[in-house]
């Protein structure tokens, strides 16, 4: 029963990450289409939003899982990275570059930090 609960919390976190990614991608694509902004000028903003999305997804995972924040956060970030890798490999026939490996390692660490915080900000009723 416990592993099912942890699995569901990881699933909720991964879904939250992709929902946030879809929403932010829509906003950025609209900005790029209807304004004079260039993709290169938004690079740091997109990266920041990516990290925030991973942190929020990890937080949701930790909040739902209520235990082992580092583990379920790491699994959440790892699943996200594997899905992105599969899209890139199967869709574009290319592996991760060294820069992407660093980014995805940081994504996993960010999801872990979010999950740890999510576990530790759980309701006080569960601790009594």
N, C-alpha and C positions, 0 to 999 in steps of 0.2 A: 504494500500500500504506500509505503514511504517513497519508493522509487517512482511510482506513478505520479505522486504529487510533485516531486521534483522535476520529473519529465514534463508535466503540464506547465509548471512555472517557467521552465526553459522555453517551451513552445510559445507561451504568452510573450515572453521577452523578445524572442526572435520575430514574432509577428509584429510587435510594437516597433522594432527597429525598421522593418521593411515598410510599415505604414508611414512612419516618419520620413523614411527615405523617399517614398513615392510622393508624399506631399511636398517635401522640400525640392524634389526634382521638378515637379510641376511649377512651383513658384519660380525657381531659377530659370526654367525654360521660357516661362512667360516674360520674365525680366529681360532675358537675352533676345527674345523675339521682338518685343514692343518698345524697347529702349535702345540707347546707343551703347550700352555696356558690352564689354567683350568678355569672353570666357577667361582670358588670362587675368583680367582685373578682379575676378571673383574667386580665384583659386583658394585663397586663404579663408574666405567666408565659407565656401563649400566644405573645406577640410574641417573647419570649426563645427559646422552643422553636423558633419558626419560623426565627429567625436561626441557631440552632445546627444545625438541619436543613440549611439552605442551606450553611453552612460545611462540614458533614460531606460533603454531596453534592459540593461543590467539591473537597474534599480527596480524595475517591475518584476524581474525574475527573483531578485532577493526578497522583495516584499511578499511575493506569493509563496516562495520556497521556505522562508522563515528559518533556514539553517544552512550551514555550509556555503556561505556567500561566495567565497573565493572559488569554490569548485563549480557551482552552478553558473556563476558569472563567466568563468573561463569556458565552460561548455557552450554558453550562449554566444560568446564572441567567436569561439572556434566554429560553431555551426554557421554563423554568419559568414565567416571567412571562407569556409568550404563551399558554401553556396555561390559566393562571388567568384571563387576560383573556378568552379564548374561552369558558370556562365561564360567566363573569360576563355577557358580552355576549349569548351565545346562550341562556343559561338564564334570565337576569333582565332582559335587554334594557337594560342600563345600562353606561356607559363607566366607566373608572377616574376616581375623584375625584382632586383634587390631592393629598390625603393619601395615597391609594393609590399614586400615581405616585412620591411620595417614598419610601414603603416599598419598592416594587419596584426603584427605583434602588439603594437600600441593600441589597436582597437580591442584586442583580447584583454589587455591589461585595464583598459578603460571600462569595459563591461564588468570585469572583476571588481574594480573599485565601486562601480555603481551597485553591484549586487551586495557587496559587503555593507555599504551604506544602507541599502534597502532592508537587509536583515536586521541591522542595528537600530533602525527607526521603526521597527514593527510596533504593534500595539502593546501597551503595558499589561493588558489582560492576559496575554499568552505567557508572560513571564511569572505570573503568580501561581 
